[in-house]
Amino acid sequence: MERIDDTGFGGIKVIQTRGSGYGVDAVLLAAFAAGETGAGGLQKNSAVSLRVADLGTGCGVIAFIMHHKLGGAKLTGYDINPAAIERAVRACDINGLAGDIGFVCADIKDIDAPGEFDAVLTNPPYFRRTPDEPGAADPDERYIARHETTADIADFARTASAMLKNGGSLYMIHRPDRLADIITEMRAAGIEPKEMQFVVPSAGRAANMVLIHGVRGAGPELRMLPEIAVHAADGGYTEEIVKYYERD
């Protein structure tokens, strides 16, 4: 069943289902890419419209939030799921953003947009596909959003690199247990990891997410940013997370 939710970012709304709902990882990625967490992020530029792609866009929330943060940027969201793209397109119309944001239904490996983008953002599926696990044989939307059903980290890195202008940025959120694969595949695709930031569920706990900023064609030098804690001692969001949701 569908529902229309207000994101809180300038009144932007998204159309979601149980299988396509967004979480704090999407909000963190947008804040990271906008430079709000301390990374070298994208900035509003009244003279030049940035072109930004969102790989694995789902309900389109990252594209919508980035448009809110970057003003006149032009964004394109890509996803393999036609139902998700259809909902993202309808939400784009609801928000009156069809002139600035477009959505394309495509497998990551089939995207043909060489050197067209200043930045690529991605919140890709986190988990490897295991053929004998429940849901793998006949994957639903939720399974597809969480598992590498048709494309893996290497595919996302190669496609992002091909889409980026030289010197363009890739911003990714993923899981720390895939970090070796992420760095290896980014470098193999010509994207040098430049900044990394771990996200912990609460202070003192092990990281369960990692934010990575890479630059196409850059030289080696990786900067570590202070970790981000999602929850405070009382179980609610930390002040930092509330700020990223623009609810303070």
VOPAGU-2260 file (C-alpha; in pm, 1 decimal, decimal comma):
REM VOPAGU-2260
SITE   aa  ch    i         X         Y         Z
SITE  MET   A    0       0,0       0,0       0,0
SITE  GLU   A    1     125,9     345,8     -91,6
SITE  ARG   A    2     148,6     647,0     132,1
SITE  ILE   A    3     253,9    1008,0      72,1
SITE  ASP   A    4     499,3    1134,6     333,3
SITE  ASP   A    5     628,3    1484,9     398,0
SITE  THR   A    6    1007,0    1467,5     426,5
SITE  GLY   A    7    1034,9    1794,1     618,8
SITE  PHE   A    8    1281,8    1929,9     363,6
SITE  GLY   A    9    1106,6    2239,0     231,3
SITE  GLY   A   10     771,4    2061,4     214,8
SITE  ILE   A   11     900,1    1795,8     -26,2
SITE  LYS   A   12     684,7    1483,6     -38,0
SITE  VAL   A   13     766,3    1126,5    -137,7
SITE  ILE   A   14     547,8     831,3    -228,6
SITE  GLN   A   15     651,6     521,6     -36,3
SITE  THR   A   16     561,3     161,2      23,5
SITE  ARG   A   17     697,5     -83,5     277,8
SITE  GLY   A   18     953,8    -198,6      24,2
SITE  SER   A   19    1064,8     146,6     -89,3
SITE  GLY   A   20    1071,0     358,3     225,7
SITE  TYR   A   21    1379,6     564,9     300,4
SITE  GLY   A   22    1577,0     577,1     624,2
SITE  VAL   A   23    1841,3     777,5     804,6
SITE  ASP   A   24    2106,6     652,6     559,9
SITE  ALA   A   25    1949,7     858,4     279,0
SITE  VAL   A   26    1942,8    1169,8     497,6
SITE  LEU   A   27    2304,8    1114,2     602,0
SITE  LEU   A   28    2419,6    1071,5     241,8
SITE  ALA   A   29    2250,9    1395,9     138,2
SITE  ALA   A   30    2401,1    1583,2     433,8
SITE  PHE   A   31    2745,3    1435,7     356,1
SITE  ALA   A   32    2725,2    1531,2     -11,6
SITE  ALA   A   33    2612,6    1883,0      79,9
SITE  GLY   A   34    2914,5    1929,9     308,2
SITE  GLU   A   35    2707,5    1942,7     627,0
SITE  THR   A   36    2898,7    1664,2     803,0
SITE  GLY   A   37    3241,8    1815,6     734,1
SITE  ALA   A   38    3313,0    1661,6     394,8
SITE  GLY   A   39    3407,8    1853,5      82,7
SITE  GLY   A   40    3050,3    1876,2     -36,9
SITE  LEU   A   41    2862,4    2026,1    -327,9
SITE  GLN   A   42    2773,3    2391,9    -303,8
SITE  LYS   A   43    2496,0    2606,1    -445,4
SITE  ASN   A   44    2615,8    2793,3    -752,3
SITE  SER   A   45    2391,9    3057,2    -905,4
SITE  ALA   A   46    2611,5    3084,5   -1215,1
SITE  VAL   A   47    2633,2    2716,5   -1308,2
SITE  SER   A   48    2370,1    2446,1   -1262,0
SITE  LEU   A   49    2531,2    2137,5   -1114,5
SITE  ARG   A   50    2437,8    1808,4   -1275,7
SITE  VAL   A   51    2395,6    1534,9   -1017,0
SITE  ALA   A   52    2298,3    1167,7   -1055,7
SITE  ASP   A   53    2148,0     936,6    -794,4
SITE  LEU   A   54    2217,6     568,4    -860,9
SITE  GLY   A   55    1960,5     334,3    -705,7
SITE  THR   A   56    1721,4     621,1    -644,0
SITE  GLY   A   57    1425,7     418,1    -511,6
SITE  CYS   A   58    1148,3     661,2    -416,3
SITE  GLY   A   59    1369,4     951,7    -528,0
SITE  VAL   A   60    1419,2    1097,9    -182,5
SITE  ILE   A   61    1791,8    1167,8    -219,6
SITE  ALA   A   62    1736,0    1353,0    -547,8
SITE  PHE   A   63    1457,1    1557,1    -386,8
SITE  ILE   A   64    1662,4    1643,3     -77,4
SITE  MET   A   65    1966,6    1740,0    -285,3
SITE  HIS   A   66    1754,6    1968,9    -500,8
SITE  HIS   A   67    1633,9    2135,8    -181,2
SITE  LYS   A   68    1991,5    2177,1     -56,8
SITE  LEU   A   69    2149,8    2283,3    -388,0
SITE  GLY   A   70    1884,6    2510,8    -531,0
SITE  GLY   A   71    1906,0    2510,1    -909,8
SITE  ALA   A   72    2088,3    2179,3    -954,6
SITE  LYS   A   73    1966,2    1940,5   -1223,9
SITE  LEU   A   74    1926,9    1585,3   -1096,8
SITE  THR   A   75    1862,2    1246,4   -1254,7
SITE  GLY   A   76    1767,1     939,7   -1051,7
SITE  TYR   A   77    1824,5     587,8   -1187,3
SITE  ASP   A   78    1673,4     263,7   -1061,4
SITE  ILE   A   79    1612,2     -83,3   -1200,7
SITE  ASN   A   80    1268,1    -108,3   -1038,2
SITE  PRO   A   81     997,0      31,1   -1270,0
SITE  ALA   A   82     743,7      58,7    -987,0
SITE  ALA   A   83     984,6     271,1    -780,6
SITE  ILE   A   84    1059,0     495,2   -1077,7
SITE  GLU   A   85     687,1     537,4   -1147,9
SITE  ARG   A   86     630,3     650,9    -789,1
SITE  ALA   A   87     930,8     884,9    -803,5
SITE  VAL   A   88     796,2    1045,2   -1121,3
SITE  ARG   A   89     454,4    1101,1    -961,9
SITE  ALA   A   90     618,2    1250,2    -651,8
SITE  CYS   A   91     823,0    1478,6    -875,3
SITE  ASP   A   92     500,0    1610,2   -1026,3
SITE  ILE   A   93     344,9    1654,5    -680,8
SITE  ASN   A   94     647,8    1860,8    -576,9
SITE  GLY   A   95     647,3    2064,3    -898,4
SITE  LEU   A   96    1006,2    1966,5    -977,3
SITE  ALA   A   97     969,7    1798,7   -1317,0
SITE  GLY   A   98    1174,9    2076,2   -1476,9
SITE  ASP   A   99    1478,2    2005,9   -1258,2
SITE  ILE   A  100    1458,4    1635,4   -1172,0
SITE  GLY   A  101    1416,7    1336,7   -1401,8
SITE  PHE   A  102    1397,7     965,3   -1333,5
SITE  VAL   A  103    1513,4     680,0   -1556,2
SITE  CYS   A  104    1438,9     309,4   -1522,8
SITE  ALA   A  105    1762,8     128,8   -1604,0
SITE  ASP   A  106    2003,0    -135,3   -1481,7
SITE  ILE   A  107    2316,7      31,0   -1345,0
SITE  LYS   A  108    2527,3    -151,1   -1604,3
SITE  ASP   A  109    2318,6     -15,8   -1894,1
SITE  ILE   A  110    2341,0     357,4   -1817,9
SITE  ASP   A  111    2504,1     552,4   -2100,9
SITE  ALA   A  112    2584,1     907,3   -1987,0
SITE  PRO   A  113    2960,7     952,2   -2037,6
SITE  GLY   A  114    3109,7    1247,1   -1849,0
SITE  GLU   A  115    2773,7    1420,0   -1806,6
SITE  PHE   A  116    2770,3    1468,9   -1429,1
SITE  ASP   A  117    2951,6    1682,2   -1173,3
SITE  ALA   A  118    2861,3    1438,2    -896,5
SITE  VAL   A  119    2708,8    1095,8    -843,8
SITE  LEU   A  120    2540,5     991,3    -519,4
SITE  THR   A  121    2454,8     634,2    -434,2
SITE  ASN   A  122    2297,8     443,2    -149,2
SITE  PRO   A  123    2334,7     102,7    -316,5
SITE  PRO   A  124    2212,5    -237,6    -199,8
SITE  TYR   A  125    2427,4    -333,6      98,8
SITE  PHE   A  126    2412,6    -713,0      90,4
SITE  ARG   A  127    2550,2    -974,9    -144,2
SITE  ARG   A  128    2289,0   -1196,0    -303,5
SITE  THR   A  129    2293,2   -1552,0    -170,2
SITE  PRO   A  130    2094,3   -1778,6    -406,3
SITE  ASP   A  131    1958,8   -2009,2    -135,8
SITE  GLU   A  132    1848,7   -1742,3     115,0
SITE  PRO   A  133    1478,1   -1660,9     164,9
SITE  GLY   A  134    1347,0   -1424,6    -102,2
SITE  ALA   A  135    1635,5   -1467,7    -346,1
SITE  ALA   A  136    1451,5   -1689,5    -593,8
SITE  ASP   A  137    1161,4   -1445,8    -640,8
SITE  PRO   A  138    1283,2   -1110,3    -504,4
SITE  ASP   A  139    1030,5    -845,0    -403,7
SITE  GLU   A  140    1094,3    -467,9    -390,6
SITE  ARG   A  141    1238,3    -480,1     -40,5
SITE  TYR   A  142    1480,2    -760,1    -130,9
SITE  ILE   A  143    1592,8    -581,5    -449,1
SITE  ALA   A  144    1654,7    -257,5    -256,4
SITE  ARG   A  145    1875,8    -435,0      -2,5
SITE  HIS   A  146    2059,0    -699,8    -209,7
SITE  GLU   A  147    2292,1    -694,9    -510,1
SITE  THR   A  148    2047,3    -868,0    -743,1
SITE  THR   A  149    2189,8    -745,6   -1076,7
SITE  ALA   A  150    2479,9    -512,1    -989,7
SITE  ASP   A  151    2752,7    -511,3    -725,0
SITE  ILE   A  152    2997,4    -256,4    -584,1
SITE  ALA   A  153    3225,6    -289,3    -886,8
SITE  ASP   A  154    2936,2    -212,4   -1123,3
SITE  PHE   A  155    2832,9      94,3    -923,1
SITE  ALA   A  156    3192,3     222,9    -915,7
SITE  ARG   A  157    3250,3     167,5   -1288,8
SITE  THR   A  158    2921,9     328,8   -1387,0
SITE  ALA   A  159    2976,9     626,6   -1156,6
SITE  SER   A  160    3325,0     679,7   -1299,6
SITE  ALA   A  161    3195,0     671,7   -1657,6
SITE  MET   A  162    2920,6     922,7   -1571,3
SITE  LEU   A  163    3150,9    1170,0   -1393,7
SITE  LYS   A  164    3346,9    1454,8   -1542,9
SITE  ASN   A  165    3716,7    1440,3   -1459,1
SITE  GLY   A  166    3743,3    1581,9   -1108,5
SITE  GLY   A  167    3379,3    1496,3   -1035,9
SITE  SER   A  168    3274,7    1348,8    -702,4
SITE  LEU   A  169    3120,8    1019,8    -596,6
SITE  TYR   A  170    2939,2    1017,2    -261,7
SITE  MET   A  171    2841,9     677,0    -123,3
SITE  ILE   A  172    2696,1     532,5     194,3
SITE  HIS   A  173    2749,9     164,1     263,9
SITE  ARG   A  174    2841,6     -82,9     537,1
SITE  PRO   A  175    3188,8    -101,3     695,8
SITE  ASP   A  176    3210,1    -475,7     633,0
SITE  ARG   A  177    3223,6    -398,1     257,9
SITE  LEU   A  178    3490,7    -129,7     295,8
SITE  ALA   A  179    3777,4    -329,6     143,3
SITE  ASP   A  180    3564,9    -401,9    -164,3
SITE  ILE   A  181    3451,9     -38,3    -190,8
SITE  ILE   A  182    3802,9     109,7    -185,9
SITE  THR   A  183    3938,7    -158,1    -419,3
SITE  GLU   A  184    3663,1    -110,5    -677,4
SITE  MET   A  185    3663,7     268,9    -659,2
SITE  ARG   A  186    4035,8     279,8    -730,1
SITE  ALA   A  187    4002,0      23,1   -1008,7
SITE  ALA   A  188    3742,2     252,0   -1167,4
SITE  GLY   A  189    3965,7     559,3   -1143,1
SITE  ILE   A  190    3793,2     717,0    -843,3
SITE  GLU   A  191    4025,2     796,3    -553,6
SITE  PRO   A  192    3875,8     781,8    -201,5
SITE  LYS   A  193    3939,5    1123,5     -46,0
SITE  GLU   A  194    3718,8    1140,1     266,6
SITE  MET   A  195    3563,5     880,5     493,7
SITE  GLN   A  196    3325,7     912,0     787,6
SITE  PHE   A  197    3193,7     632,0    1006,9
SITE  VAL   A  198    2840,4     631,3    1146,6
SITE  VAL   A  199    2770,3     458,5    1479,5
SITE  PRO   A  200    2425,6     366,1    1620,6
SITE  SER   A  201    2521,0     545,4    1944,0
SITE  ALA   A  202    2839,8     662,8    2117,5
SITE  GLY   A  203    3078,4     380,8    2206,0
SITE  ARG   A  204    2929,9     128,0    1964,7
SITE  ALA   A  205    3086,7     -13,1    1648,7
SITE  ALA   A  206    3012,7     161,3    1319,9
SITE  ASN   A  207    2731,0      16,5    1110,4
SITE  MET   A  208    2751,5     263,2     818,9
SITE  VAL   A  209    3030,5     443,3     638,3
SITE  LEU   A  210    3021,2     754,0     418,2
SITE  ILE   A  211    3282,4     779,9     142,4
SITE  HIS   A  212    3368,4    1068,6     -89,4
SITE  GLY   A  213    3583,4     989,1    -390,7
SITE  VAL   A  214    3707,4    1206,0    -677,9
SITE  ARG   A  215    3755,1    1085,7   -1033,8
SITE  GLY   A  216    4116,1    1123,0   -1145,4
SITE  ALA   A  217    4246,1    1253,6    -810,8
SITE  GLY   A  218    4572,1    1163,1    -640,1
SITE  PRO   A  219    4595,4     950,6    -325,4
SITE  GLU   A  220    4529,2    1100,0      18,1
SITE  LEU   A  221    4244,2     989,5     243,2
SITE  ARG   A  222    4107,7    1216,3     517,1
SITE  MET   A  223    3913,8    1069,0     809,9
SITE  LEU   A  224    3624,3    1277,5     944,0
SITE  PRO   A  225    3480,9    1260,1    1297,8
SITE  GLU   A  226    3227,8     982,6    1345,6
SITE  ILE   A  227    2855,3    1053,9    1356,6
SITE  ALA   A  228    2634,1     904,9    1628,7
SITE  VAL   A  229    2271,5     848,1    1526,9
SITE  HIS   A  230    2106,0     793,7    1866,9
SITE  ALA   A  231    2153,0     967,7    2201,4
SITE  ALA   A  232    2150,4     796,3    2542,8
SITE  ASP   A  233    1771,6     839,2    2569,4
SITE  GLY   A  234    1719,3     649,7    2241,3
SITE  GLY   A  235    1615,9     953,9    2038,6
SITE  TYR   A  236    1815,4    1111,3    1759,4
SITE  THR   A  237    2127,1    1309,0    1850,0
SITE  GLU   A  238    2126,3    1685,0    1793,6
SITE  GLU   A  239    2348,9    1626,2    1492,2
SITE  ILE   A  240    2098,6    1395,2    1323,2
SITE  VAL   A  241    1809,3    1630,1    1405,0
SITE  LYS   A  242    2008,1    1905,6    1232,2
SITE  TYR   A  243    2058,8    1691,6     920,9
SITE  TYR   A  244    1682,2    1629,9     911,4
SITE  GLU   A  245    1642,9    2010,7     934,7
SITE  ARG   A  246    1412,4    1971,5    1232,8
SITE  ASP   A  247    1596,8    2191,7    1482,1
